[in-house]
Amino acid sequence: KRRKESTVMNNAVDIEELLKMEEKKGVRYGGQWADTVRELMKYRDENGHCNVPQRPSSLGRWVSRQRREYKNFRDQKHSCMTPQRTKILNYIGFVWDASDKSGNKRNDERWMQMFKELMEYKEKHG
């Protein structure tokens, strides 16, 4: 358990060092970007994941924008995403493809249950 706690602490220290480097690099809006990553980390700690709903939160729109920027970066198009930013977001457990439902069996089962209820309702009430 101690080793795991130590690893978590080292990761937190590593992430903070990477964020400080991002702020100092002078990349456009680097400080603002790092602050938003810290906000995302707080969200992750409170909710257990980084999948922020796009609406109504500005953090959700920011997460969506990072996914779009990463796609452009990956496709070698103009992007404000950098290898350093990608590393930071990977480090905190960022989900690049929000449509990827792999490993999310519970939501699939819930959806099917609700669909079944909808079909029963339709059958009964037209």
Backbone bond lengths (Angstrom), bond angles and torsions (degrees), N, CA, C in turn:
res aa  C-N    CA-C-N  psi(-1)  N-CA   C-N-CA  omega(-1)  CA-C   N-CA-C  phi
1 K - - - 1.456 - - 1.529 109.96 -
2 R 1.329 116.05 -41.53 1.464 119.72 179.34 1.510 111.79 -60.73
3 R 1.336 115.04 -40.37 1.460 119.44 -179.71 1.524 110.65 -63.50
4 K 1.353 115.82 -40.67 1.455 120.06 179.41 1.523 110.04 -64.69
5 E 1.338 117.61 -44.94 1.461 121.22 178.38 1.522 110.35 -60.98
6 S 1.322 116.67 -40.24 1.459 121.47 179.35 1.523 110.45 -63.70
7 T 1.338 116.71 -41.27 1.458 121.21 178.98 1.517 110.65 -64.83
8 V 1.336 116.82 -42.04 1.459 120.56 178.69 1.517 109.40 -62.13
9 M 1.330 116.89 -43.84 1.460 120.87 179.91 1.523 110.06 -64.50
10 N 1.328 117.10 -43.66 1.467 119.66 178.28 1.522 110.41 -61.10
11 N 1.341 117.20 -41.21 1.462 120.19 178.52 1.521 110.51 -62.41
12 A 1.331 117.38 -42.65 1.465 120.94 179.52 1.526 110.20 -62.92
13 V 1.313 116.50 -41.86 1.469 121.01 178.47 1.523 109.65 -65.59
14 D 1.336 116.59 -43.94 1.467 121.12 178.56 1.529 111.21 -60.18
15 I 1.322 116.29 -44.17 1.463 120.57 -179.28 1.524 109.75 -63.16
16 E 1.323 116.55 -44.80 1.467 119.52 -179.30 1.527 110.75 -63.46
17 E 1.326 117.58 -38.73 1.468 120.38 176.66 1.530 110.69 -62.99
18 L 1.329 116.96 -42.53 1.464 120.75 178.05 1.526 111.17 -63.29
19 L 1.337 116.48 -40.05 1.464 120.00 178.93 1.530 111.37 -65.77
20 K 1.322 116.57 -39.25 1.467 119.58 178.12 1.526 110.85 -65.68
21 M 1.324 116.29 -37.56 1.470 120.02 176.49 1.527 109.74 -63.41
22 E 1.326 116.35 -40.47 1.467 121.60 179.15 1.529 109.62 -61.24
23 E 1.323 116.35 -42.26 1.464 120.67 179.69 1.526 111.64 -64.31
24 K 1.329 116.77 -38.22 1.472 121.27 -176.23 1.521 113.46 -79.37
25 K 1.336 117.13 -23.44 1.466 120.82 -174.58 1.510 113.11 -62.23
26 G 1.302 116.49 -23.42 1.454 118.70 -178.52 1.509 113.21 82.58
27 V 1.345 116.39 11.22 1.456 118.83 174.05 1.522 106.53 -61.93
28 R 1.305 115.86 140.95 1.462 120.17 -177.76 1.532 110.69 -49.90
29 Y 1.299 115.80 125.74 1.463 124.00 179.80 1.530 112.80 60.35
30 G 1.314 118.11 26.79 1.470 121.81 -178.86 1.513 113.12 -57.16
31 G 1.332 116.55 -43.12 1.465 119.85 -179.96 1.514 111.70 -66.51
32 Q 1.309 116.05 -43.06 1.459 120.98 178.62 1.537 109.85 -63.96
33 W 1.315 116.50 -40.69 1.464 121.21 179.50 1.530 109.44 -62.30
34 A 1.334 116.98 -46.78 1.467 121.42 -179.39 1.529 110.92 -62.16
35 D 1.332 116.77 -39.75 1.469 120.07 177.98 1.526 111.22 -62.67
36 T 1.327 116.60 -37.84 1.458 120.14 -179.81 1.529 110.23 -71.09
37 V 1.325 117.56 -34.09 1.471 120.07 174.56 1.528 109.23 -62.30
38 R 1.315 116.81 -41.51 1.475 120.00 177.78 1.530 110.67 -61.94
39 E 1.327 116.20 -38.94 1.471 120.78 176.49 1.528 110.16 -63.62
40 L 1.337 116.46 -41.09 1.461 120.98 177.68 1.524 110.83 -64.34
41 M 1.313 117.50 -39.44 1.466 121.28 178.37 1.531 110.25 -62.77
42 K 1.314 116.74 -39.47 1.464 120.78 177.15 1.527 109.77 -63.24
43 Y 1.338 115.93 -44.20 1.466 120.65 177.40 1.538 109.56 -59.20
44 R 1.328 116.35 -45.78 1.472 121.37 -179.63 1.530 110.80 -60.37
45 D 1.322 116.63 -42.94 1.466 120.33 -179.69 1.524 111.75 -64.61
46 E 1.328 116.40 -34.18 1.463 120.92 -179.23 1.529 112.98 -81.76
47 N 1.348 117.24 -30.43 1.466 121.32 -173.09 1.520 114.66 -113.42
48 G 1.322 117.39 -10.98 1.455 120.91 177.50 1.517 115.27 82.73
49 H 1.339 117.34 7.22 1.467 121.06 -179.93 1.525 109.38 -160.68
50 C 1.335 115.27 169.52 1.474 121.48 179.72 1.527 112.72 -107.36
51 N 1.327 117.89 11.75 1.468 121.04 -179.78 1.520 110.05 -85.88
52 V 1.306 115.90 82.82 1.456 122.18 -178.42 1.524 108.64 -80.48
53 P 1.343 118.21 130.17 1.470 119.05 176.06 1.528 110.37 -58.05
54 Q 1.308 116.25 138.48 1.468 120.32 -175.91 1.519 111.53 -65.20
55 R 1.313 117.19 -35.51 1.461 120.40 -179.90 1.505 108.90 -119.32
56 P 1.271 121.08 146.65 1.463 127.75 0.67 1.523 112.73 -95.40
57 S 1.305 118.68 13.43 1.460 119.92 -169.58 1.523 114.17 -88.75
58 S 1.321 115.62 144.14 1.466 120.01 175.80 1.530 109.56 -68.35
59 L 1.339 117.28 -29.51 1.463 120.30 176.84 1.529 109.94 -64.54
60 G 1.312 117.25 -39.80 1.465 120.86 177.75 1.516 112.13 -62.83
61 R 1.330 116.37 -40.84 1.474 119.80 177.30 1.526 110.02 -66.13
62 W 1.335 117.24 -37.75 1.461 121.51 178.29 1.533 110.09 -62.96
63 V 1.332 116.82 -44.47 1.469 121.18 178.69 1.532 109.77 -59.50
64 S 1.308 116.30 -45.02 1.469 120.96 178.44 1.528 110.77 -60.64
65 R 1.323 116.66 -41.50 1.468 121.41 179.28 1.536 110.78 -64.41
66 Q 1.344 117.67 -37.56 1.462 120.08 178.36 1.522 110.73 -64.13
67 R 1.329 116.54 -39.08 1.472 120.16 177.21 1.524 110.82 -62.45
68 R 1.319 115.93 -43.19 1.475 120.71 179.59 1.528 110.36 -65.38
69 E 1.342 116.78 -44.20 1.465 120.74 179.17 1.527 111.30 -63.54
70 Y 1.331 116.47 -38.56 1.465 120.30 178.45 1.523 110.63 -64.12
71 K 1.336 116.25 -42.51 1.469 119.82 178.68 1.530 110.14 -60.39
72 N 1.324 116.37 -43.89 1.470 119.65 177.84 1.525 110.65 -63.03
73 F 1.326 116.37 -43.56 1.468 121.73 179.39 1.528 110.11 -59.81
74 R 1.321 115.51 -47.35 1.463 121.43 -179.58 1.529 111.30 -62.11
75 D 1.342 115.97 -36.18 1.461 121.00 -179.65 1.531 112.42 -86.63
76 Q 1.325 116.07 8.74 1.469 124.13 178.73 1.526 112.15 59.91
77 K 1.337 115.30 37.81 1.456 121.63 173.67 1.524 108.19 -103.04
78 H 1.320 116.22 170.45 1.459 120.34 179.05 1.534 109.78 -58.51
79 S 1.326 116.28 130.80 1.455 120.96 -177.27 1.517 110.20 -159.18
80 C 1.332 115.80 150.47 1.469 118.97 173.59 1.532 110.36 -90.74
81 M 1.331 117.50 0.86 1.460 121.13 175.90 1.525 108.57 -74.79
82 T 1.337 114.75 142.13 1.462 120.92 179.16 1.525 108.69 -128.42
83 P 1.334 117.28 164.50 1.466 118.65 175.32 1.533 111.67 -57.97
84 Q 1.331 116.83 -37.21 1.465 121.29 179.16 1.534 110.81 -63.72
85 R 1.312 116.97 -45.37 1.462 120.69 179.38 1.530 110.61 -64.74
86 T 1.320 116.55 -40.38 1.458 120.67 177.45 1.523 110.31 -60.23
87 K 1.320 116.21 -43.95 1.464 121.47 178.97 1.525 110.67 -60.40
88 I 1.318 117.17 -45.18 1.461 121.52 -179.53 1.531 110.05 -61.42
89 L 1.317 116.74 -48.57 1.462 120.08 -178.08 1.528 111.44 -65.58
90 N 1.335 117.15 -38.12 1.469 119.59 175.42 1.524 110.60 -61.91
91 Y 1.316 115.69 -40.98 1.464 122.32 -178.73 1.527 112.07 -57.78
92 I 1.336 117.00 -36.55 1.467 119.05 -176.46 1.526 112.96 -92.38
93 G 1.342 116.90 2.31 1.460 120.24 176.57 1.517 114.38 88.90
94 F 1.326 115.91 28.64 1.464 120.92 179.21 1.522 110.03 -62.87
95 V 1.323 116.90 138.68 1.466 122.34 178.15 1.524 107.72 -99.93
96 W 1.316 116.06 113.59 1.464 120.63 -175.16 1.511 112.73 -75.96
97 D 1.319 117.96 -32.40 1.456 121.18 -177.79 1.526 108.63 -117.86
98 A 1.324 116.18 98.81 1.462 121.09 -177.26 1.521 111.91 -67.44
99 S 1.327 117.51 -19.33 1.469 119.98 -179.74 1.521 111.72 -83.38
100 D 1.333 117.69 -8.90 1.467 121.47 -179.63 1.522 108.71 -76.55
101 K 1.307 116.10 108.88 1.463 120.76 -177.84 1.524 112.34 -98.76
102 S 1.317 117.47 11.46 1.461 119.44 -178.60 1.519 109.34 -60.60
103 G 1.289 115.84 136.31 1.448 120.27 179.41 1.519 112.74 80.94
104 N 1.317 117.76 5.26 1.444 120.02 -178.32 1.521 108.59 -114.37
105 K 1.302 115.78 56.74 1.454 122.89 -175.02 1.524 111.59 -63.12
106 R 1.321 117.20 -35.66 1.460 120.95 -177.60 1.531 110.99 -59.94
107 N 1.328 117.78 -44.50 1.462 120.45 179.50 1.521 111.27 -65.61
108 D 1.335 117.16 -38.47 1.463 120.40 178.24 1.522 110.52 -63.12
109 E 1.323 117.35 -42.39 1.455 121.60 178.98 1.525 110.27 -64.83
110 R 1.312 117.03 -41.62 1.470 121.75 179.20 1.527 109.80 -62.95
111 W 1.329 116.12 -43.80 1.459 120.16 179.48 1.521 110.53 -60.66
112 M 1.333 117.08 -45.36 1.464 121.45 -179.25 1.528 110.76 -63.51
113 Q 1.331 116.82 -39.29 1.459 120.85 178.35 1.535 110.35 -62.09
114 M 1.318 116.11 -46.32 1.460 120.31 -179.75 1.534 110.92 -65.96
115 F 1.317 117.11 -36.98 1.460 121.16 177.63 1.532 110.09 -64.01
116 K 1.313 115.76 -42.65 1.469 120.69 178.39 1.530 110.09 -60.47
117 E 1.339 116.32 -44.16 1.466 120.00 178.77 1.527 111.21 -63.71
118 L 1.321 116.27 -38.49 1.456 120.27 177.57 1.534 110.72 -62.50
119 M 1.316 117.77 -43.47 1.465 121.49 179.73 1.534 110.65 -64.52
120 E 1.332 116.43 -38.42 1.463 119.75 177.35 1.527 110.95 -64.95
121 Y 1.305 115.71 -41.15 1.472 121.29 177.81 1.527 110.60 -62.11
122 K 1.317 115.17 -45.03 1.467 120.08 179.80 1.519 110.28 -61.48
123 E 1.333 116.88 -43.52 1.454 122.11 179.86 1.534 110.96 -61.25
124 K 1.322 115.36 -40.73 1.463 121.13 -176.32 1.539 112.39 -77.44
125 H 1.342 116.82 -40.56 1.460 120.69 -171.84 1.534 113.89 -111.85
126 G 1.293 115.58 -2.20 1.478 117.90 -179.24 1.473 110.46 77.08
